[in-house]
Amino acid sequence: MAIKKISGLKTQIKPSYTYLIQKKIDGNEFTEEEVRFLVDSILDGDIPDYQMSALIMAIFFKDMSAIETAMFAEEMILTGEVLDLSNITRPKVAKYSTGGVGDKTTIILTAIAAACGVVMPSMISQDEDFVISVHDKLSSIPGFKSSLSLEEFTKQLEKVGCAICKYDSRISPSDDIIYKMRHNTATIPSLPLITSSVLSKKFAAGAEGLVVDVKWGNGSFLHDIEQAKQLARTITRVARVMKRKCVALVTDINQPLGDCVGEGFEILEAVKFLKGEGSEDMKDLVMRLGMEIVRQAGVAGSTLASKQAVERVIEDGSAYKKFLEMVKAQGGSAPWLTDPEKYPMPKHTRKLPAPKRGYVHNINAGMIARGVQLLSNGKNGKHDPYVGITEIKKIGTQVKLGEPLLMIHYNDESSLDSAMDYLRNAYRLAPRRPNPPQLFVERVA
């Protein structure tokens, strides 16, 4: 396992932080030397918090050019370890998602990519999750190890072809500092800082190319469709400046993706998908993202060939076997991964009844996720990963009075009432059938 340690060199020119903040407030661009100085100062803790917050606020309001953002990303890469995966001859493509309610695609696609001969280094950071994280879901598998050292991560990629774990703090450490300040200053949505964060971490973790799923809607932190489109365009544009391959899809998450929400239930749905089952929206999204991954990797040269490659590894069971291999390599084991009937179903089940006859007109996916979160964190303080909701009625579905909009599975009665408030208020019915939301909004390459 080879890890290249690259250290940024501090420039001899040391402009004042006040000057650089004012420069950005005035809408001017930083030079390469100024970017290097700022990133090094952030890493070393030389810049005071009050000036760092002012700098980030100035970037938030005045933006950065593609060249500036690319320089930031490159310098952030150089502040930490850079994984050298050159011993792995297979193509290496990462996936990034802004996170969405019910999204299991990272777990599914990691196995599909590996089965197709594409190495997928999946280090997942906190900005890729929305309410219920990928690590929360995988942790529902007893023994699953979400934290891997860089050495363990690289060895597993060599042996299995895929791994999903938390980010190692040695990868782009300056970004962790910047992210905390963005959180504290309400500047998380900053497009150039999101972009530099994503690209620095994914490429430092060994990826040669990147496929991005930018989600917009009430089930994501991006509620504005134009902002989602702009983020997709910014990430791909900056990746081109960095001479890296990148493609982005903008997708709708104004309702939960798939049939269920809940840590264990989502793993169970991912397993069933890899066995050939799955909802139509999940199939459509996995297929589109999977095709982008295998095409970018060079495994397939055409749209038809890439579609056939993804379909083949699902149909012949090799993607499912790759998922089990990954879980085993990370210490996980559960009988329900091979026999879904053995899933530890909660003791109680209750339906969420439709209050009137009509069509499902709107679903607040964020409220659904919050309700499930309350179910899993009962008043007794014990976390329960196996509760959740299933059989979600989607937008456009006609329902009768009292017909279940979804099924609630729970163990702790004390957490049900507060969860029910969120779940009940998440649905809006109307007398006329609405136009169904378009899952795919835009492709940017």
N, C-alpha and C positions, 0 to 999 in steps of 0.2 A: 504494500500500500504506500503510495507516494503522495505526499502532501507538499506542495510548494509554498513556502513562506515568502511573501513579497511585502516589503515595507515601503510605504510612501516616504519620499525625502522631503523634508521641510524646505520651502523656498527661503532664500535669503531676504526676499522682499517681504516686509511685514507691515501691510497697511493696517490702519486701525479698524476695529470692528465697527465703530461709528461710521467711518467712511464707507465701508462695504454695505452696511444697512441702508445708508442714505443713497448709495448708488442704485440699489435695487428698488427703493421707494421711488426714485426718479425714473424707473423703467429701463435702466441700462443693463447690459449683460456683463457677467463676470468673465475675467480671463481665465485661462487654464491655471496660471499660477495662483490666482485668487481663490479658485475652487479648491486647489490642493491645500492652500493655507487654511481655509475654512474647515474642510473635512478633518485635517490633522488637528486643528484646534478643538474641534468637537470631540474627537477621540481622546485627546490628551486631557480634556477638561479645562483647557486654558480660557475658553470663552465663557464669561459669566452667564448664568441662566437667564438673566433679564435681557441680555443682548442676544442670546441664542433664540429666545422666544420672539424678540423683535425681528430678527432675521427671518425666521420661519414664517412669521405673519406677513412680512414684506413679500416673500416668495409666494405665499398663498394669494395675495391680492394682485401682485404684479406678474406672476408666472415666470417661467424660464423657457428659453428657446430649446429646440431639440438638441442643439450642440451643447448648450450649457448642461442640460439634463444628462446627456451622455457622459460628459466630463465628470459630473457628480457621481454617476453610477460607477464609472471606471475607478475613480478615486476611492469610493466606498469598498469596492472589491479589494483594492490594494491594502485596506486597513486590517485585513484578517487573513485567514487561511484560504487557499484556493485548491480545491480538490483536483488532483491530476489523475484522470481516468483513462489515460492514453493506453494503459495495458488492456483495457477492454476494447476490442475491435468493433463491437456492434455499435450502431448509431445511438446517440444519447439525446433524448428529447424530454423536456420537463413540461408540466402543465401548471398553469396558475389560474385560480378562480377567485373572484371577489367574494364568493360564499353566498349561499342561499338556502332557504328553508327546504328541507327534504332532499338536498343535493347529495347523492352518493356517487357521482360520476368519477371523482378522483380515485376512490377505492376500486371501482369497477375497471376504469381505464388503465390503472397501473398494472393490473393483471392481464388485461387484453394486450397492452403494448408489449409486455415481456413475452407473452405467448407468440406474438408476431415477430419477435427477434429484435425489439427495440428496448434498450435499457432506459428505465424511467426513474431518475433520481428524485424522489418525492420527499423533500424536506418541507414541512408545512408550518408556516408562521401564523401568528395570531390574526394578521390582517386577511387571511384566507378563509375565515370562519364567520358565521353569523348565528349567534345565540348558542347553537349546538355544534361543537367543533368536530373535525375529523378524528382527532385523538380521543374525544369523549366516546365517539361511536366505536372505534377500534378497541378501546379499553373495556367495552362490554364483553369482549372475548377474554375469559380468564387467563391470566398469565401473559397477555400480550404486552410486549415491551415497547413503549412509545418513544423512549429516549435511547438513542444509539450514539456511541462515540463515532468520530469520523472514521476511525479504523474499522469498526464494526459495520458501519454504513457502506464503506467502499468494498469490503469483503463480500457483503451480501449482494451488492450490485453485480460483482464478478460472478458469484455462484448462482444466484436466483434470477437476476436481471431486473429486480425491482425491490424497493424498500420504501416504507412510509414511516416517517418519524418526525419528531419535533426538531426545530432548527437548533444546531449547535451554536453556542454563543461566540465561537471562534470564527464563524462565517459572517462577514460584513458586520463586525461589532459596532461600527459607527452608526449603522442603521437603527440598532436597538435604542441608542441614545436619542436619535432624531425622532423615532416613533413615539417614545415616551413624551417628548416635548410636544409633538403634534397632538397627542391625546390630551395633554394638559392645557393646550391652547385652542382646542376645538378646530384644528386645522387638518384633521385626518383626511378630508376629501381633496387635499391639494394634489392636482394631477401630476406635476413634475416630481413631487416627493413620493407619491405612490409609485410612479414609474421608475425612479432611481432605486427605490427600495426593492421592487419586484425584480428588476433586471440584475441588480448587484447580487442579490441572494441566489437567484436561480442559476446564473452563470458561474458564480463562485462555487456552487455545489456540483459543478461538473457538467451541466447541460451544454449541448452544442446548439440547440434550437429550443424554441418555446412556443407552445400553443396556449392561448389565453381565452378564458371564458368570462366575459364581463357581464354580470347580471344586473338588471335594473328592475326596480319595482318595490313593493312593500315588503317583500321577503329578502331584501338586501339592504346594504347601507347606502346604495345609490338609488335614490327615488326619482331622479330626473333622467329621462331617456337621452336627452341631448348631452348631458354630462357623461353618461355611459358611453355614448358614441365617441365623444371627445377623448375619453380615457383610452379606448381601444385604438384610436388613431394615434394618440401620443405614444403609447407603448410600442406600437409597430414602427412608428417613425424613428423613435430614439434607438430601437434595436437595429434598424438599418444603418444609422449613423455609427453604431458600434460594430457594424459589419457582422451582425448575427441574424440568423433566420428566426422569423416570428410571424405568426398569423393570429388574428383575434376574431372571435365571434361575440356579438352582442346578443344576449338572450333574455327572454322575459321570465321573471320570477314573481309575478303578481298573484300566484297561487303556489302551494307546495308542489315540489317536483316529485312525481311518483305517487305511490298509494299510501305511504305512511310517514310519520314523523316520530322520532324517538331513537335513542342511541342503539339499543339492541335490535329494535324492529328495522332500522335502516340497514344494519349489517345483514339481517335476515333477508331483506329485500334485495340487497346486492348479491347475496348467495343465490337466490332464486333467479335473478337476472342472468348470472353467469351459467346457470343451468338451463337457460333458454326461455325463462318466463320474464314477465315485466310489463309495465304500463306503456302505453303508446308514446307518451311524452318522454319517458326515460329512454325508450328504444331510439327515438328520433335524435335526442341529444347525444347519447353515447355513440351512435353511429356517425353523426357529423363530426364530433370531436375526435373519435377514433380514426376516421378517414384522414383528418388533418394531420394527426400524429404520424401515421404510417407513410403518408405521402411526403411529409417534411423529412422523415428519416431516410427516404429513398427505398423503402421496402416495397412500395408499390408506385408505379409510374403514372397511373391514370385514376380517374374518379372511380371507374368500374372496378379496377384491380384493388384499390384500397377498400372499397365496400366489401368485396369478396373476401379479402384478407381478414377483416374484422368479423364478418359473419362466420367464416370457417373456424376460427379459434373458439367461438362460442358454441357452434354446432358440434364440434368434435370433442368438446370438454377440456381442451388444453388451457383455456383461460381460467376456468374454474380450478383446475389442478395447480396452476401457477399461483392463484390466490391462496390455496391451502398450503402450498410450499412456502410462500412468504410469511403467512401466519405462524407456521411451525418454526421457521428460522428466527422469528422474533418472540418465541417462547409461548405463543398462544395455543390453546386447545379447548374445544367445546364440542360435545356430541351433536349439537344442533347445526353445526356447520356442514355436516354430512347428512344429517337427518333432521330437517326443519320441524318435524313433529315433536322433537325433543326440546324445542325452545321453552325456556322457563316462563310460561305464560302467567301473567299476574292473576290474582285470585278473582278479581272483580271486573266485569265488563258492563258498560252502560252506553246507550246510544245518545247522540245529540239530536233530538227530534226537530224536524222542520216546524217552525211556528205557524206556517201557513202553506197553502199550495202555491206553486210558482216555479220559477227558474232560478238557479244559482246565478246571481248577477255579479257578485263581488266577493272575494275572499281576502281577508287581511292575513297574509302568511306570517307576518311578524308576530301577530297576536296568537296565532296557532302555536308557533314555536315557544312563546312565553308561557302559554298554558301548559304545554308538555314539560317545560322546564320546572314549573311549579309541581306537577305531578311527580316528577322524579326527585324533587327535594322536599320531602314531607316535613311536617312539624317536628317529627322525632329526630331530625337532623341527619338521618341516614340516607345516603344517595342510592337511588334505585335505577339502574340503567335499563331495566327490562320493561318499564312502563312506556306508554305512548298512545298514539292514535293510528287507526287503520281505516281502510275502506273510505277514503276521502272522496266526497262528491265534488266534482270539478265544475268550473264555470261553464254555464250552458246546459247543465243537467236539469231535467225537470223532476220535481219532487212533489209528493203529496203531503198533506198535513200529517205530522207525526212521523213521517218517514225519516230514517237516520241520515243525517248529513255526514256523520263520521261515527266511528266506534271508539270508545275510550276504554283503555285497559289500565287498571290501577290496583295498587295494594293498600295504600294508606287513605282511609276515608277522610282524614283531617285535611288533606291537600286537595280534595276533589272540588269543594265549593269555590275556592278562589280560582282554580284552573277552569272550571265551568264558566265563570264570568268572562274570561278571555276567549274561550272557544265559542261561546254563544254569540258574543259581540263580533266575532271574526267574519260571520256570514251575513250577507245581504241578499234577500230574495226579491224578485220583481215579476210582474205578470207576463212580461214578454221575454222571449229568448234573446239574450245578448249575443253580439258577435264574439266568438271565442278569441282569446288573445293569441297573437302570433308568436310562437316560441322563438323563432329566429328573426332578428331585427336587421342585422347587418354583418357582413363579413369584411374584415379589413386585413390586407396583406401588403 
